[in-house]
Each structure stands twice: as structure tokens, then as C-alpha cells.
Amino acid sequence: MDTEVEALVETFSDKAFAEAAVSLLASEQIDAWIRSDDAGGGLPNLDFARGVRLMVAPADEALARAILNGGSEEPNA
């Protein structure tokens, strides 16, 4: 993972929760994507063991965290 290109916002144990978070961030005009190692979808049980990572651009990290936490964290301006 290139930390200059993407930032880890949160890790989920289920891809459905991660996809819901991506949708929420998209509704706020933040591009987000999922990183997981589940053998190309062939072994979905690995998502629980290894986690499903929600990634964003580093510039969007603080705002994405605030949105996912219900606005409880204010992003640095």
C-alpha cells in the first residue's frame, strides 16, 4: 500500500459493511474503495479473519472519519 496515494480509514469484518461505508462516503462526494484479501471472492471467510479495509485519498481521511463517526470528530481545516 502506498500511503501517499491511499489512507486506511477503517477495517470491517464484513464486506457488506465496508460497501455501505463506501456508499455513505460517495453520497458526500468522497471517493473510497475497498481492499480485501479473499482470494478474489472465492474465500469470503477470509474477510472476517483478515478484515476488509476502507481506503480514501489522504486528503479526505479526516473528513471520511468524521462522516463515518457521525460527525463526532471534526476534520482539521
CYANA upper distance limits for C-alpha pairs under 8 A (distance plus 0.5 A):
  1 MET  CA      6 GLU  CA      7.90
  2 ASP  CA      6 GLU  CA      6.81
  3 THR  CA      7 ALA  CA      6.37
  3 THR  CA     58 PRO  CA      8.20
  4 GLU  CA     58 PRO  CA      7.34
  5 VAL  CA     57 ALA  CA      6.50
  5 VAL  CA     58 PRO  CA      7.20
  6 GLU  CA     55 MET  CA      6.52
  6 GLU  CA     56 VAL  CA      5.90
  6 GLU  CA     57 ALA  CA      5.14
  6 GLU  CA     58 PRO  CA      6.09
  7 ALA  CA     55 MET  CA      5.89
  7 ALA  CA     56 VAL  CA      5.85
  7 ALA  CA     57 ALA  CA      6.31
  7 ALA  CA     58 PRO  CA      5.56
  7 ALA  CA     61 GLU  CA      6.95
  8 LEU  CA     53 ARG  CA      7.17
  8 LEU  CA     54 LEU  CA      6.47
  8 LEU  CA     55 MET  CA      5.21
  8 LEU  CA     56 VAL  CA      7.23
  8 LEU  CA     61 GLU  CA      8.26
  9 VAL  CA     53 ARG  CA      8.09
  9 VAL  CA     54 LEU  CA      6.16
  9 VAL  CA     55 MET  CA      6.23
  9 VAL  CA     56 VAL  CA      7.43
  9 VAL  CA     61 GLU  CA      6.84
  9 VAL  CA     64 ALA  CA      7.64
  9 VAL  CA     65 ARG  CA      6.76
 10 GLU  CA     53 ARG  CA      6.55
 10 GLU  CA     54 LEU  CA      5.89
 10 GLU  CA     55 MET  CA      8.07
 11 THR  CA     18 ALA  CA      8.35
 11 THR  CA     51 GLY  CA      6.35
 11 THR  CA     52 VAL  CA      5.93
 11 THR  CA     53 ARG  CA      4.95
 11 THR  CA     54 LEU  CA      6.60
 12 PHE  CA     17 PHE  CA      7.18
 12 PHE  CA     18 ALA  CA      6.54
 12 PHE  CA     48 PHE  CA      8.41
 12 PHE  CA     51 GLY  CA      6.02
 12 PHE  CA     52 VAL  CA      5.48
 12 PHE  CA     53 ARG  CA      6.86
 12 PHE  CA     54 LEU  CA      8.24
 13 SER  CA     17 PHE  CA      8.40
 13 SER  CA     47 ASP  CA      6.42
 13 SER  CA     48 PHE  CA      4.93
 13 SER  CA     49 ALA  CA      7.83
 13 SER  CA     50 ARG  CA      8.19
 13 SER  CA     51 GLY  CA      5.40
 13 SER  CA     52 VAL  CA      6.49
 14 ASP  CA     18 ALA  CA      7.18
 14 ASP  CA     47 ASP  CA      6.61
 14 ASP  CA     48 PHE  CA      6.57
 14 ASP  CA     51 GLY  CA      7.76
 14 ASP  CA     52 VAL  CA      7.03
 15 LYS  CA     19 GLU  CA      6.57
 15 LYS  CA     47 ASP  CA      7.46
 15 LYS  CA     52 VAL  CA      6.57
 16 ALA  CA     20 ALA  CA      6.73
 17 PHE  CA     21 ALA  CA      6.83
 18 ALA  CA     22 VAL  CA      6.79
 18 ALA  CA     34 ILE  CA      7.49
 18 ALA  CA     52 VAL  CA      7.26
 18 ALA  CA     53 ARG  CA      7.95
 18 ALA  CA     54 LEU  CA      6.86
 19 GLU  CA     23 SER  CA      6.77
 19 GLU  CA     34 ILE  CA      8.05
 20 ALA  CA     24 LEU  CA      6.73
 21 ALA  CA     25 LEU  CA      6.67
 21 ALA  CA     54 LEU  CA      8.41
 21 ALA  CA     68 LEU  CA      7.68
 22 VAL  CA     26 ALA  CA      6.56
 22 VAL  CA     31 ASP  CA      8.25
 22 VAL  CA     32 ALA  CA      6.02
 22 VAL  CA     33 TRP  CA      6.98
 22 VAL  CA     34 ILE  CA      8.35
 22 VAL  CA     54 LEU  CA      8.01
 23 SER  CA     27 SER  CA      6.75
 24 LEU  CA     28 GLU  CA      7.29
 24 LEU  CA     68 LEU  CA      8.49
 25 LEU  CA     29 GLN  CA      6.96
 25 LEU  CA     30 ILE  CA      5.64
 25 LEU  CA     31 ASP  CA      7.40
 25 LEU  CA     32 ALA  CA      7.31
 25 LEU  CA     64 ALA  CA      7.19
 25 LEU  CA     67 ILE  CA      7.89
 25 LEU  CA     68 LEU  CA      8.43
 26 ALA  CA     30 ILE  CA      5.57
 26 ALA  CA     31 ASP  CA      6.41
 26 ALA  CA     32 ALA  CA      7.63
 30 ILE  CA     56 VAL  CA      8.20
 30 ILE  CA     60 ASP  CA      7.44
 30 ILE  CA     64 ALA  CA      7.85
 31 ASP  CA     56 VAL  CA      6.78
 31 ASP  CA     57 ALA  CA      7.99
 32 ALA  CA     54 LEU  CA      7.34
 32 ALA  CA     55 MET  CA      6.07
 32 ALA  CA     56 VAL  CA      5.17
 32 ALA  CA     57 ALA  CA      8.08
 33 TRP  CA     54 LEU  CA      6.40
 33 TRP  CA     55 MET  CA      5.80
 33 TRP  CA     56 VAL  CA      7.09
 34 ILE  CA     52 VAL  CA      7.20
 34 ILE  CA     53 ARG  CA      6.12
 34 ILE  CA     54 LEU  CA      5.35
 34 ILE  CA     55 MET  CA      6.56
 35 ARG  CA     52 VAL  CA      6.52
 35 ARG  CA     53 ARG  CA      5.52
 35 ARG  CA     54 LEU  CA      7.01
 35 ARG  CA     55 MET  CA      7.67
 36 SER  CA     47 ASP  CA      7.12
 36 SER  CA     50 ARG  CA      8.26
 36 SER  CA     51 GLY  CA      7.26
 36 SER  CA     52 VAL  CA      5.34
 36 SER  CA     53 ARG  CA      6.71
 37 ASP  CA     46 LEU  CA      7.37
 37 ASP  CA     47 ASP  CA      7.32
 37 ASP  CA     50 ARG  CA      7.76
 37 ASP  CA     52 VAL  CA      8.25
 38 ASP  CA     42 GLY  CA      6.89
 38 ASP  CA     43 LEU  CA      5.54
 38 ASP  CA     44 PRO  CA      5.82
 38 ASP  CA     45 ASN  CA      7.80
 38 ASP  CA     46 LEU  CA      5.74
 38 ASP  CA     47 ASP  CA      6.45
 39 ALA  CA     43 LEU  CA      6.10
 39 ALA  CA     44 PRO  CA      8.28
 44 PRO  CA     48 PHE  CA      8.27
 45 ASN  CA     49 ALA  CA      7.37
 46 LEU  CA     50 ARG  CA      6.23
 46 LEU  CA     51 GLY  CA      7.95
 47 ASP  CA     51 GLY  CA      5.32
 47 ASP  CA     52 VAL  CA      6.21
 48 PHE  CA     52 VAL  CA      8.20
 56 VAL  CA     60 ASP  CA      6.78
 56 VAL  CA     61 GLU  CA      6.69
 56 VAL  CA     64 ALA  CA      8.27
 57 ALA  CA     61 GLU  CA      7.02
 60 ASP  CA     64 ALA  CA      6.44
 61 GLU  CA     65 ARG  CA      6.68
 62 ALA  CA     66 ALA  CA      6.75
 62 ALA  CA     74 GLU  CA      8.19
 62 ALA  CA     75 PRO  CA      5.35
 62 ALA  CA     76 ASN  CA      7.45
 63 LEU  CA     67 ILE  CA      6.70
 63 LEU  CA     74 GLU  CA      7.92
 63 LEU  CA     75 PRO  CA      5.72
 64 ALA  CA     68 LEU  CA      6.66
 65 ARG  CA     69 ASN  CA      6.53
 65 ARG  CA     73 GLU  CA      7.76
 66 ALA  CA     70 GLY  CA      6.80
 66 ALA  CA     71 GLY  CA      5.24
 66 ALA  CA     72 SER  CA      6.61
 66 ALA  CA     73 GLU  CA      5.22
 66 ALA  CA     74 GLU  CA      6.47
 66 ALA  CA     75 PRO  CA      7.01
 67 ILE  CA     71 GLY  CA      5.75
 69 ASN  CA     73 GLU  CA      7.40
